Amino acid sequence: MEENTIVKKRMLSGIQPSGDLHLGNYLGAIKNWADRVNDYECFYFMADLHTITVRQEPAELRKRTVNQLAQYIACGLDPEKNTLFLQSHVPAHSQLGWVLNCYTQFGELSRMTQFKDKSSKHKDNINAGLFTYPVLMAADILLYQPDFVPVGEDQKQHVEICRDIAQRFNSIYGDVFKIPEPMIAENGARIYGLNTPGDKMSKSIPEGCVFLMDRPEDIARKFKRAVTDSDTENCVRYDKVEKPGVANLMDIYRTVTGNSIEEIEREFDGKGYGVFKPAVAEAVIEHLRPIREEAERLMKDKAYLDSVYKDGAERASYVANKTLRKVYKKVGFYQL
Ligand code: TRP
């Protein structure tokens, strides 16, 4: 026995290349991803196959797919330590997806909340891909035999159907798939829109949303217009119910500076929002500056980004194809 070999648990997650990353994505999740490699073997991929279940502008999708990779790397996701790849570069996803389609019931897909939501939003394009979206996602996951699948609350139902499909398949053919656990609790901050403190920060409300690639002057302007509170107390005090806008700014400041809420209250004691808001803006600008500069540098280095995707696809394919071969054999496909 080699004593020093620690076998790390494996985790895998998919990300839609759906647009520029923002402060909510970063402080809420991505900021903590770099450290995951200490405890896990990590696989992340851009889910471009999933993205076309909603109509896309091809040139835009292509651009976002590389730019978003640059932004993730700039946020600290090291391609040497993590396997980063593009879903469409690993054909095994589509291949296993087809097989699993034949082990998934129409009824269970009809009950998925995301399908119901998206098909009511895009009534002119209720395509079969939208319907079988969870099956492809199950294939994404099961190919890699991960222990954990970190996802947002909205994707939990998809991990559950993945487990159901895997269990069903295993009950017929023996232990082919590891049954993965969803990993929901992130110890990240929950960040709200700067002008809509009741709603999560979202790119659909760009004025209250700080993008990682925003220029400093834009960040400053967005914070200047941030909602504080309706009363005239003008006091930096943490009260999520009475002063959600102020509490949100304090959470942002706390996360980027590492200071506690008490320290922040003390720092701005008697100073009011006129001092507080620019201070938060400044802290965010300085925190994001190296990330933006690194992302900008990487976005210009297409050869490097291509090499990351190429390398990632090779590493991912090796793992994925092993599972796919096993599945093909189990279901009775004739092997050469
Ligand atoms: N459906 C996920 C989302 O929209 C993205 C995704 C695709 C995914 N395949 C996955 C997440 C596999 C985790 C595991 O966020």
Boltz pocket constraint, residues with backbone or C-beta under 6 A from the ligand:
constraints:
  - pocket:
      binder: B
      contacts: [[A, 12], [A, 13], [A, 14], [A, 15], [A, 16], [A, 47], [A, 50], [A, 136], [A, 137], [A, 140], [A, 141], [A, 149], [A, 150], [A, 151], [A, 155], [A, 158]]
      max_distance: 6.0
